[in-house]
Amino acid sequence: MSKLNGLVLAGGRSTRMGEDKSLLRYHEKPQREHLTELLRPYCSVVFWSINAVQAIDLADSNQLRIVDTFEVNSPLNGILSAFQYDAEAAWFVVACDMPLLTVQSLDALVKGRNPAKLATVFYDSDGQLPEPLLGIYEPAIGPILQQAVADGLHSPRQILQQNDIQLLTVPDVQELININDPIARAQLGF
Ligand SMILES: Nc1nc2c(ncn2[C@@H]2O[C@H](COP(=O)(O)OP(=O)(O)OP(=O)(O)O)[C@@H](O)[C@H]2O)c(=O)[nH]1
């Protein structure tokens, strides 16, 4: 089985939220730090996947990070940049905008991981489609993602749908809730 690196997806534009989602504090610390701690027990190393502006802010920091290198506005940019950094590793990908995520889901993914498949992910909250923003991406999917982006496909969910992946049922579907705007955030009580 390939070694597992952690990747906290913290880039993007946060247009709907109006402020950097990775800096929101749902659990005392900024979400990108909180998720790093959640991932650490499972991963050799944990990186933040960030954009060029965030990279300027972190210039003096020791935080491990991978800056987006592709010309695409999508979480795929972060995942592809991670494979460009280390193509031999599997990547345990976690997005910053799932504030209810706990180790329960991470444990379930690691236990259900099937390294013979291209990725191990949960069904999304509707129980029909793969949830691409939390999962283990095996090294063999790297070139497939790259080709898909070159072909103009920018939706990681669509790419997963078209490939041989391991799908699991999440122990608690609430943990997959995406919070992308201030209204949803307020409704959640944060
Ligand atoms: N590294 C990286 N992460 C991204 C990128 N786009 C989104 N993400 C991350 O992927 C997750 C889902 O992001 P989205 O809500 O789809 O996009 P967003 O740009 O953050 O937000 P909106 O501008 O409101 O669409 C979040 O954890 C983002 O931090 C990207 O281009 N690069």
The ligand as an ORCA input file, in Angstrom:
! r2SCAN-3c Opt
* xyz 0 1
  N      -6.141     24.216     -3.568
  C      -7.358     24.542     -4.011
  N      -8.429     24.301     -3.244
  C      -9.636     24.658     -3.730
  C      -9.805     25.264     -4.992
  N     -11.124     25.515     -5.181
  C     -11.734     25.076     -4.077
  N     -10.850     24.553     -3.178
  C     -11.149     23.955     -1.871
  O     -12.113     22.953     -2.110
  C     -13.169     22.988     -1.169
  C     -14.489     23.281     -1.869
  O     -14.405     24.571     -2.414
  P     -15.617     25.234     -3.225
  O     -16.664     25.636     -2.256
  O     -16.013     24.336     -4.323
  O     -14.950     26.505     -3.888
  P     -14.433     27.850     -3.240
  O     -13.622     28.527     -4.291
  O     -13.746     27.572     -1.925
  O     -15.725     28.704     -2.895
  P     -16.663     29.573     -3.869
  O     -15.816     30.684     -4.457
  O     -17.741     30.105     -2.981
  O     -17.164     28.613     -4.934
  C     -12.748     24.020     -0.134
  O     -12.071     23.329      0.899
  C     -11.779     24.924     -0.885
  O     -10.807     25.470     -0.005
  C      -8.645     25.521     -5.797
  O      -8.692     26.056     -6.913
  N      -7.454     25.129     -5.249
*
